[in-house]
Amino acid sequence: MALFYFQFAGRERDATGIDCTDVAAARNEAVRRLGGYLSDHPGYAEEGHWRVTVEDSSRRPLLNVIVATVGVRGAPDE
């Protein structure tokens, strides 16, 4: 197991450290955490895009998990 940190862009100043088997497992955990955050804070979804940075134990960025809401061209305004 290795320690990975998850940093929500602009939302959580303190990154959460979690033990995962590898980078792929850390990526999957970041996806779960982002999904949980969006579920618990639906207003956050109105901001358009969200990013969780996965960092290694030295706090070096390894990857970003990004979710974006993009309007369909030509769709009527609400």
Phi and psi restraints in degrees (range 20) as a CNS / XPLOR table:
assign (resid 1 and name C) (resid 2 and name N)
       (resid 2 and name CA) (resid 2 and name C) 1.0 -129.0 20.0 2
assign (resid 2 and name N) (resid 2 and name CA)
       (resid 2 and name C) (resid 3 and name N) 1.0 152.6 20.0 2
assign (resid 2 and name C) (resid 3 and name N)
       (resid 3 and name CA) (resid 3 and name C) 1.0 -89.3 20.0 2
assign (resid 3 and name N) (resid 3 and name CA)
       (resid 3 and name C) (resid 4 and name N) 1.0 127.9 20.0 2
assign (resid 3 and name C) (resid 4 and name N)
       (resid 4 and name CA) (resid 4 and name C) 1.0 -123.9 20.0 2
assign (resid 4 and name N) (resid 4 and name CA)
       (resid 4 and name C) (resid 5 and name N) 1.0 148.7 20.0 2
assign (resid 4 and name C) (resid 5 and name N)
       (resid 5 and name CA) (resid 5 and name C) 1.0 -112.4 20.0 2
assign (resid 5 and name N) (resid 5 and name CA)
       (resid 5 and name C) (resid 6 and name N) 1.0 146.3 20.0 2
assign (resid 5 and name C) (resid 6 and name N)
       (resid 6 and name CA) (resid 6 and name C) 1.0 -119.8 20.0 2
assign (resid 6 and name N) (resid 6 and name CA)
       (resid 6 and name C) (resid 7 and name N) 1.0 118.9 20.0 2
assign (resid 6 and name C) (resid 7 and name N)
       (resid 7 and name CA) (resid 7 and name C) 1.0 -116.3 20.0 2
assign (resid 7 and name N) (resid 7 and name CA)
       (resid 7 and name C) (resid 8 and name N) 1.0 113.7 20.0 2
assign (resid 7 and name C) (resid 8 and name N)
       (resid 8 and name CA) (resid 8 and name C) 1.0 -78.5 20.0 2
assign (resid 8 and name N) (resid 8 and name CA)
       (resid 8 and name C) (resid 9 and name N) 1.0 127.3 20.0 2
assign (resid 8 and name C) (resid 9 and name N)
       (resid 9 and name CA) (resid 9 and name C) 1.0 -62.3 20.0 2
assign (resid 9 and name N) (resid 9 and name CA)
       (resid 9 and name C) (resid 10 and name N) 1.0 118.7 20.0 2
assign (resid 9 and name C) (resid 10 and name N)
       (resid 10 and name CA) (resid 10 and name C) 1.0 69.9 20.0 2
assign (resid 10 and name N) (resid 10 and name CA)
       (resid 10 and name C) (resid 11 and name N) 1.0 3.7 20.0 2
assign (resid 10 and name C) (resid 11 and name N)
       (resid 11 and name CA) (resid 11 and name C) 1.0 -114.6 20.0 2
assign (resid 11 and name N) (resid 11 and name CA)
       (resid 11 and name C) (resid 12 and name N) 1.0 -49.4 20.0 2
assign (resid 11 and name C) (resid 12 and name N)
       (resid 12 and name CA) (resid 12 and name C) 1.0 -118.5 20.0 2
assign (resid 12 and name N) (resid 12 and name CA)
       (resid 12 and name C) (resid 13 and name N) 1.0 111.8 20.0 2
assign (resid 12 and name C) (resid 13 and name N)
       (resid 13 and name CA) (resid 13 and name C) 1.0 -68.7 20.0 2
assign (resid 13 and name N) (resid 13 and name CA)
       (resid 13 and name C) (resid 14 and name N) 1.0 -33.7 20.0 2
assign (resid 13 and name C) (resid 14 and name N)
       (resid 14 and name CA) (resid 14 and name C) 1.0 -94.1 20.0 2
assign (resid 14 and name N) (resid 14 and name CA)
       (resid 14 and name C) (resid 15 and name N) 1.0 117.9 20.0 2
assign (resid 14 and name C) (resid 15 and name N)
       (resid 15 and name CA) (resid 15 and name C) 1.0 -72.3 20.0 2
assign (resid 15 and name N) (resid 15 and name CA)
       (resid 15 and name C) (resid 16 and name N) 1.0 148.0 20.0 2
assign (resid 15 and name C) (resid 16 and name N)
       (resid 16 and name CA) (resid 16 and name C) 1.0 -95.6 20.0 2
assign (resid 16 and name N) (resid 16 and name CA)
       (resid 16 and name C) (resid 17 and name N) 1.0 127.9 20.0 2
assign (resid 16 and name C) (resid 17 and name N)
       (resid 17 and name CA) (resid 17 and name C) 1.0 -95.5 20.0 2
assign (resid 17 and name N) (resid 17 and name CA)
       (resid 17 and name C) (resid 18 and name N) 1.0 130.0 20.0 2
assign (resid 17 and name C) (resid 18 and name N)
       (resid 18 and name CA) (resid 18 and name C) 1.0 -136.0 20.0 2
assign (resid 18 and name N) (resid 18 and name CA)
       (resid 18 and name C) (resid 19 and name N) 1.0 139.7 20.0 2
assign (resid 18 and name C) (resid 19 and name N)
       (resid 19 and name CA) (resid 19 and name C) 1.0 -81.7 20.0 2
assign (resid 19 and name N) (resid 19 and name CA)
       (resid 19 and name C) (resid 20 and name N) 1.0 128.2 20.0 2
assign (resid 19 and name C) (resid 20 and name N)
       (resid 20 and name CA) (resid 20 and name C) 1.0 -134.7 20.0 2
assign (resid 20 and name N) (resid 20 and name CA)
       (resid 20 and name C) (resid 21 and name N) 1.0 158.1 20.0 2
assign (resid 20 and name C) (resid 21 and name N)
       (resid 21 and name CA) (resid 21 and name C) 1.0 -70.7 20.0 2
assign (resid 21 and name N) (resid 21 and name CA)
       (resid 21 and name C) (resid 22 and name N) 1.0 -33.5 20.0 2
assign (resid 21 and name C) (resid 22 and name N)
       (resid 22 and name CA) (resid 22 and name C) 1.0 -164.1 20.0 2
assign (resid 22 and name N) (resid 22 and name CA)
       (resid 22 and name C) (resid 23 and name N) 1.0 -177.8 20.0 2
assign (resid 22 and name C) (resid 23 and name N)
       (resid 23 and name CA) (resid 23 and name C) 1.0 -62.9 20.0 2
assign (resid 23 and name N) (resid 23 and name CA)
       (resid 23 and name C) (resid 24 and name N) 1.0 -39.0 20.0 2
assign (resid 23 and name C) (resid 24 and name N)
       (resid 24 and name CA) (resid 24 and name C) 1.0 -62.1 20.0 2
assign (resid 24 and name N) (resid 24 and name CA)
       (resid 24 and name C) (resid 25 and name N) 1.0 -41.3 20.0 2
assign (resid 24 and name C) (resid 25 and name N)
       (resid 25 and name CA) (resid 25 and name C) 1.0 -66.8 20.0 2
assign (resid 25 and name N) (resid 25 and name CA)
       (resid 25 and name C) (resid 26 and name N) 1.0 -36.6 20.0 2
assign (resid 25 and name C) (resid 26 and name N)
       (resid 26 and name CA) (resid 26 and name C) 1.0 -65.7 20.0 2
assign (resid 26 and name N) (resid 26 and name CA)
       (resid 26 and name C) (resid 27 and name N) 1.0 -40.4 20.0 2
assign (resid 26 and name C) (resid 27 and name N)
       (resid 27 and name CA) (resid 27 and name C) 1.0 -60.7 20.0 2
assign (resid 27 and name N) (resid 27 and name CA)
       (resid 27 and name C) (resid 28 and name N) 1.0 -45.4 20.0 2
assign (resid 27 and name C) (resid 28 and name N)
       (resid 28 and name CA) (resid 28 and name C) 1.0 -62.7 20.0 2
assign (resid 28 and name N) (resid 28 and name CA)
       (resid 28 and name C) (resid 29 and name N) 1.0 -38.6 20.0 2
assign (resid 28 and name C) (resid 29 and name N)
       (resid 29 and name CA) (resid 29 and name C) 1.0 -65.8 20.0 2
assign (resid 29 and name N) (resid 29 and name CA)
       (resid 29 and name C) (resid 30 and name N) 1.0 -39.4 20.0 2
assign (resid 29 and name C) (resid 30 and name N)
       (resid 30 and name CA) (resid 30 and name C) 1.0 -61.8 20.0 2
assign (resid 30 and name N) (resid 30 and name CA)
       (resid 30 and name C) (resid 31 and name N) 1.0 -40.6 20.0 2
assign (resid 30 and name C) (resid 31 and name N)
       (resid 31 and name CA) (resid 31 and name C) 1.0 -62.2 20.0 2
assign (resid 31 and name N) (resid 31 and name CA)
       (resid 31 and name C) (resid 32 and name N) 1.0 -45.1 20.0 2
assign (resid 31 and name C) (resid 32 and name N)
       (resid 32 and name CA) (resid 32 and name C) 1.0 -61.7 20.0 2
assign (resid 32 and name N) (resid 32 and name CA)
       (resid 32 and name C) (resid 33 and name N) 1.0 -43.4 20.0 2
assign (resid 32 and name C) (resid 33 and name N)
       (resid 33 and name CA) (resid 33 and name C) 1.0 -67.1 20.0 2
assign (resid 33 and name N) (resid 33 and name CA)
       (resid 33 and name C) (resid 34 and name N) 1.0 -40.1 20.0 2
assign (resid 33 and name C) (resid 34 and name N)
       (resid 34 and name CA) (resid 34 and name C) 1.0 -64.8 20.0 2
assign (resid 34 and name N) (resid 34 and name CA)
       (resid 34 and name C) (resid 35 and name N) 1.0 -43.5 20.0 2
assign (resid 34 and name C) (resid 35 and name N)
       (resid 35 and name CA) (resid 35 and name C) 1.0 -60.3 20.0 2
assign (resid 35 and name N) (resid 35 and name CA)
       (resid 35 and name C) (resid 36 and name N) 1.0 -42.5 20.0 2
assign (resid 35 and name C) (resid 36 and name N)
       (resid 36 and name CA) (resid 36 and name C) 1.0 -64.3 20.0 2
assign (resid 36 and name N) (resid 36 and name CA)
       (resid 36 and name C) (resid 37 and name N) 1.0 -40.9 20.0 2
assign (resid 36 and name C) (resid 37 and name N)
       (resid 37 and name CA) (resid 37 and name C) 1.0 -63.8 20.0 2
assign (resid 37 and name N) (resid 37 and name CA)
       (resid 37 and name C) (resid 38 and name N) 1.0 -45.5 20.0 2
assign (resid 37 and name C) (resid 38 and name N)
       (resid 38 and name CA) (resid 38 and name C) 1.0 -64.4 20.0 2
assign (resid 38 and name N) (resid 38 and name CA)
       (resid 38 and name C) (resid 39 and name N) 1.0 -35.7 20.0 2
assign (resid 38 and name C) (resid 39 and name N)
       (resid 39 and name CA) (resid 39 and name C) 1.0 -65.8 20.0 2
assign (resid 39 and name N) (resid 39 and name CA)
       (resid 39 and name C) (resid 40 and name N) 1.0 -40.4 20.0 2
assign (resid 39 and name C) (resid 40 and name N)
       (resid 40 and name CA) (resid 40 and name C) 1.0 -78.7 20.0 2
assign (resid 40 and name N) (resid 40 and name CA)
       (resid 40 and name C) (resid 41 and name N) 1.0 -22.8 20.0 2
assign (resid 40 and name C) (resid 41 and name N)
       (resid 41 and name CA) (resid 41 and name C) 1.0 -129.6 20.0 2
assign (resid 41 and name N) (resid 41 and name CA)
       (resid 41 and name C) (resid 42 and name N) 1.0 70.4 20.0 2
assign (resid 41 and name C) (resid 42 and name N)
       (resid 42 and name CA) (resid 42 and name C) 1.0 -60.6 20.0 2
assign (resid 42 and name N) (resid 42 and name CA)
       (resid 42 and name C) (resid 43 and name N) 1.0 -27.1 20.0 2
assign (resid 42 and name C) (resid 43 and name N)
       (resid 43 and name CA) (resid 43 and name C) 1.0 -64.5 20.0 2
assign (resid 43 and name N) (resid 43 and name CA)
       (resid 43 and name C) (resid 44 and name N) 1.0 -25.7 20.0 2
assign (resid 43 and name C) (resid 44 and name N)
       (resid 44 and name CA) (resid 44 and name C) 1.0 -62.0 20.0 2
assign (resid 44 and name N) (resid 44 and name CA)
       (resid 44 and name C) (resid 45 and name N) 1.0 -29.8 20.0 2
assign (resid 44 and name C) (resid 45 and name N)
       (resid 45 and name CA) (resid 45 and name C) 1.0 -64.7 20.0 2
assign (resid 45 and name N) (resid 45 and name CA)
       (resid 45 and name C) (resid 46 and name N) 1.0 -21.8 20.0 2
assign (resid 45 and name C) (resid 46 and name N)
       (resid 46 and name CA) (resid 46 and name C) 1.0 -73.0 20.0 2
assign (resid 46 and name N) (resid 46 and name CA)
       (resid 46 and name C) (resid 47 and name N) 1.0 -11.3 20.0 2
assign (resid 46 and name C) (resid 47 and name N)
       (resid 47 and name CA) (resid 47 and name C) 1.0 -80.3 20.0 2
assign (resid 47 and name N) (resid 47 and name CA)
       (resid 47 and name C) (resid 48 and name N) 1.0 -9.2 20.0 2
assign (resid 47 and name C) (resid 48 and name N)
       (resid 48 and name CA) (resid 48 and name C) 1.0 102.2 20.0 2
assign (resid 48 and name N) (resid 48 and name CA)
       (resid 48 and name C) (resid 49 and name N) 1.0 -47.7 20.0 2
assign (resid 48 and name C) (resid 49 and name N)
       (resid 49 and name CA) (resid 49 and name C) 1.0 -149.5 20.0 2
assign (resid 49 and name N) (resid 49 and name CA)
       (resid 49 and name C) (resid 50 and name N) 1.0 156.6 20.0 2
assign (resid 49 and name C) (resid 50 and name N)
       (resid 50 and name CA) (resid 50 and name C) 1.0 -141.6 20.0 2
assign (resid 50 and name N) (resid 50 and name CA)
       (resid 50 and name C) (resid 51 and name N) 1.0 147.2 20.0 2
assign (resid 50 and name C) (resid 51 and name N)
       (resid 51 and name CA) (resid 51 and name C) 1.0 -140.0 20.0 2
assign (resid 51 and name N) (resid 51 and name CA)
       (resid 51 and name C) (resid 52 and name N) 1.0 135.7 20.0 2
assign (resid 51 and name C) (resid 52 and name N)
       (resid 52 and name CA) (resid 52 and name C) 1.0 -118.9 20.0 2
assign (resid 52 and name N) (resid 52 and name CA)
       (resid 52 and name C) (resid 53 and name N) 1.0 124.5 20.0 2
assign (resid 52 and name C) (resid 53 and name N)
       (resid 53 and name CA) (resid 53 and name C) 1.0 -95.2 20.0 2
assign (resid 53 and name N) (resid 53 and name CA)
       (resid 53 and name C) (resid 54 and name N) 1.0 129.2 20.0 2
assign (resid 53 and name C) (resid 54 and name N)
       (resid 54 and name CA) (resid 54 and name C) 1.0 -96.2 20.0 2
assign (resid 54 and name N) (resid 54 and name CA)
       (resid 54 and name C) (resid 55 and name N) 1.0 126.0 20.0 2
assign (resid 54 and name C) (resid 55 and name N)
       (resid 55 and name CA) (resid 55 and name C) 1.0 -119.1 20.0 2
assign (resid 55 and name N) (resid 55 and name CA)
       (resid 55 and name C) (resid 56 and name N) 1.0 152.6 20.0 2
assign (resid 55 and name C) (resid 56 and name N)
       (resid 56 and name CA) (resid 56 and name C) 1.0 -80.6 20.0 2
assign (resid 56 and name N) (resid 56 and name CA)
       (resid 56 and name C) (resid 57 and name N) 1.0 -175.8 20.0 2
assign (resid 56 and name C) (resid 57 and name N)
       (resid 57 and name CA) (resid 57 and name C) 1.0 -64.8 20.0 2
assign (resid 57 and name N) (resid 57 and name CA)
       (resid 57 and name C) (resid 58 and name N) 1.0 -20.2 20.0 2
assign (resid 57 and name C) (resid 58 and name N)
       (resid 58 and name CA) (resid 58 and name C) 1.0 -90.8 20.0 2
assign (resid 58 and name N) (resid 58 and name CA)
       (resid 58 and name C) (resid 59 and name N) 1.0 5.5 20.0 2
assign (resid 58 and name C) (resid 59 and name N)
       (resid 59 and name CA) (resid 59 and name C) 1.0 69.8 20.0 2
assign (resid 59 and name N) (resid 59 and name CA)
       (resid 59 and name C) (resid 60 and name N) 1.0 25.4 20.0 2
assign (resid 59 and name C) (resid 60 and name N)
       (resid 60 and name CA) (resid 60 and name C) 1.0 -85.9 20.0 2
assign (resid 60 and name N) (resid 60 and name CA)
       (resid 60 and name C) (resid 61 and name N) 1.0 131.1 20.0 2
assign (resid 60 and name C) (resid 61 and name N)
       (resid 61 and name CA) (resid 61 and name C) 1.0 -63.5 20.0 2
assign (resid 61 and name N) (resid 61 and name CA)
       (resid 61 and name C) (resid 62 and name N) 1.0 135.2 20.0 2
assign (resid 61 and name C) (resid 62 and name N)
       (resid 62 and name CA) (resid 62 and name C) 1.0 -110.2 20.0 2
assign (resid 62 and name N) (resid 62 and name CA)
       (resid 62 and name C) (resid 63 and name N) 1.0 -41.2 20.0 2
assign (resid 62 and name C) (resid 63 and name N)
       (resid 63 and name CA) (resid 63 and name C) 1.0 -162.4 20.0 2
assign (resid 63 and name N) (resid 63 and name CA)
       (resid 63 and name C) (resid 64 and name N) 1.0 162.0 20.0 2
assign (resid 63 and name C) (resid 64 and name N)
       (resid 64 and name CA) (resid 64 and name C) 1.0 -117.5 20.0 2
assign (resid 64 and name N) (resid 64 and name CA)
       (resid 64 and name C) (resid 65 and name N) 1.0 137.7 20.0 2
assign (resid 64 and name C) (resid 65 and name N)
       (resid 65 and name CA) (resid 65 and name C) 1.0 -103.0 20.0 2
assign (resid 65 and name N) (resid 65 and name CA)
       (resid 65 and name C) (resid 66 and name N) 1.0 119.6 20.0 2
assign (resid 65 and name C) (resid 66 and name N)
       (resid 66 and name CA) (resid 66 and name C) 1.0 -122.6 20.0 2
assign (resid 66 and name N) (resid 66 and name CA)
       (resid 66 and name C) (resid 67 and name N) 1.0 134.8 20.0 2
assign (resid 66 and name C) (resid 67 and name N)
       (resid 67 and name CA) (resid 67 and name C) 1.0 -127.4 20.0 2
assign (resid 67 and name N) (resid 67 and name CA)
       (resid 67 and name C) (resid 68 and name N) 1.0 135.4 20.0 2
assign (resid 67 and name C) (resid 68 and name N)
       (resid 68 and name CA) (resid 68 and name C) 1.0 -134.7 20.0 2
assign (resid 68 and name N) (resid 68 and name CA)
       (resid 68 and name C) (resid 69 and name N) 1.0 146.7 20.0 2
assign (resid 68 and name C) (resid 69 and name N)
       (resid 69 and name CA) (resid 69 and name C) 1.0 -106.5 20.0 2
assign (resid 69 and name N) (resid 69 and name CA)
       (resid 69 and name C) (resid 70 and name N) 1.0 120.9 20.0 2
assign (resid 69 and name C) (resid 70 and name N)
       (resid 70 and name CA) (resid 70 and name C) 1.0 -128.3 20.0 2
assign (resid 70 and name N) (resid 70 and name CA)
       (resid 70 and name C) (resid 71 and name N) 1.0 125.5 20.0 2
assign (resid 70 and name C) (resid 71 and name N)
       (resid 71 and name CA) (resid 71 and name C) 1.0 -65.8 20.0 2
assign (resid 71 and name N) (resid 71 and name CA)
       (resid 71 and name C) (resid 72 and name N) 1.0 147.2 20.0 2
assign (resid 71 and name C) (resid 72 and name N)
       (resid 72 and name CA) (resid 72 and name C) 1.0 -78.4 20.0 2
assign (resid 72 and name N) (resid 72 and name CA)
       (resid 72 and name C) (resid 73 and name N) 1.0 130.9 20.0 2
assign (resid 72 and name C) (resid 73 and name N)
       (resid 73 and name CA) (resid 73 and name C) 1.0 -59.0 20.0 2
assign (resid 73 and name N) (resid 73 and name CA)
       (resid 73 and name C) (resid 74 and name N) 1.0 130.4 20.0 2
assign (resid 73 and name C) (resid 74 and name N)
       (resid 74 and name CA) (resid 74 and name C) 1.0 87.0 20.0 2
assign (resid 74 and name N) (resid 74 and name CA)
       (resid 74 and name C) (resid 75 and name N) 1.0 -4.6 20.0 2
assign (resid 74 and name C) (resid 75 and name N)
       (resid 75 and name CA) (resid 75 and name C) 1.0 -71.2 20.0 2
assign (resid 75 and name N) (resid 75 and name CA)
       (resid 75 and name C) (resid 76 and name N) 1.0 145.8 20.0 2
assign (resid 75 and name C) (resid 76 and name N)
       (resid 76 and name CA) (resid 76 and name C) 1.0 -66.0 20.0 2
assign (resid 76 and name N) (resid 76 and name CA)
       (resid 76 and name C) (resid 77 and name N) 1.0 145.9 20.0 2
assign (resid 76 and name C) (resid 77 and name N)
       (resid 77 and name CA) (resid 77 and name C) 1.0 -71.2 20.0 2
assign (resid 77 and name N) (resid 77 and name CA)
       (resid 77 and name C) (resid 78 and name N) 1.0 147.6 20.0 2
